[in-house]
Amino acid sequence: QVHLAESGGGSVQSGGSLTLSCAVSGFGYRNYFMGWFRQAPGKEREGVAAIGTVGTSDGAPYYADSVKGRVTISQDKAKNTFYLQMNSLKPEDTAMYYCAADDLYGNAWYFLTAPSKINYWGQGTQVTVSS
């Protein structure tokens, strides 16, 4: 059974940094994609960043334009843990952040743009950026 456990949210001032973590279990030796999504009150869910465990270009990180240059997604394969390092945070980054994972066919871009096809989600962690 696949399980995702997030941690690392919190409150920071504008310009600050946060790192979110997501521990993934249950995929065994299968390759899969993992990504971060966020949803602010009254807004649609937005893909933030995604990465794959497969050792090809399909697994290369992909970032939404809204966070490109400020966010880095990475993985510790030994720990099956993924990280989202967020720098230069802005008030508009305030949202509930969710990690998600699935062994979909495709690449990181597809994973990030097709959340309806993802079966496994974390419980969410709140990120609040004050001005």
N, C-alpha and C positions, 0 to 999 in steps of 0.2 A: 504494500500500500504506500502510495506516494504521500509524503508529508513535507510541508514547508513551514519554517519557523523564522519569523522576522524579528529584528531588533534594531535599535539605534536611532529611532526617531527622537524628536525633542523640539525645544524652542531655541532659536538663535536670532541674533540681530542681523539686519541686512548687511551683506558682505561677509557673513560668517560661513562656516563649513560644518558639514555633518557627514557621517558615514553610516549607511544602512547596511545591515547584514541579513542574509537569508540562507539558512541551513536547509539543504535539500536531502531527502532520503527516499528510498523506495524504487529508484530506477535501475538498481543493480549495475550491470555493465553496459547498459544501453546509452547511446548518445542522446542528448536532449538539449533543448533550448531553455534558457531562463531569461526572464526580463522583469523590468520594473515598470509599473503603471501608477498613475496617480489620478485622484479625483477630488476636485475642490467642490464645496457646496454650490449647488445650482449649475454645475458644469458637467460636461461629458467626461468620461474616462479618457485619459490621454496616455499613450505609450511614451515612456521616457528613454529607455535604453534596453538593449537585449544582446545576448551573447550565446554561443553554442559550445558544447563540450567537444564536438567533432573537430578534428584537427585539420580542417580545410577552410577555404575562404568562406564557406557557408556559415561557419561559426564565428567569423570576425565580428567584433562589436558594431552595433548600429545605434545611432543616437538620433533622437528627435531634434529638429532644428532649434526648438525653444531652449534646449539645454546644451547644445553642442559647444564644446570649448570650456564648459564649466563643470561637466560631469564625466566621471570615468567609471565604467563597469569592469569588474575583474572577477576572477574565480580562483579559488584555491582547490585544485582538484583533489588533493589528499584529504581535505576536510569536507568536500562536497558543499562548500560554502561560497556564496557569491557576495560581492560588495558593490555598493554604489557610493562612490566618493563624490560629494557635492560641494563645490566651492563657489564663492561669489554669489551666495544665495540672495534671492530677491523676494520681496513680499508676495509676488505672483507665483512663487514656488510653493506657497502654503497649500497643503493638500494632505489627504490620506494617501499614503504610498503602499502599494501592494506588490509583492513579488509573485511571480507566476512561472510555471514550468510545464513542459510537455515534450514528448518525443515526436513532434510534428515533422513532416517532410518539408524541406525548404531551406530557408536561410534566416539569419537574425532579423533582416528587414521584414520578411513575411510574418515571422512570429510576432513582431511588434505591431504590425498593422492588421492582424487577424485575431484580436483577443477573444472573439466569440468561439473560436476553435480550441481555446486553451482549457484544459480540464482541471488543472491543479493551481490553487491560489492560496496565498497566505492570508492571515487574519487582518493584515493592515497595520501600519504604524504611522502616527501623526507627525507631520513636519509643519512647524509654524515659524514663519520668518516675520519679524517685526521691523518696521521702518524706523 
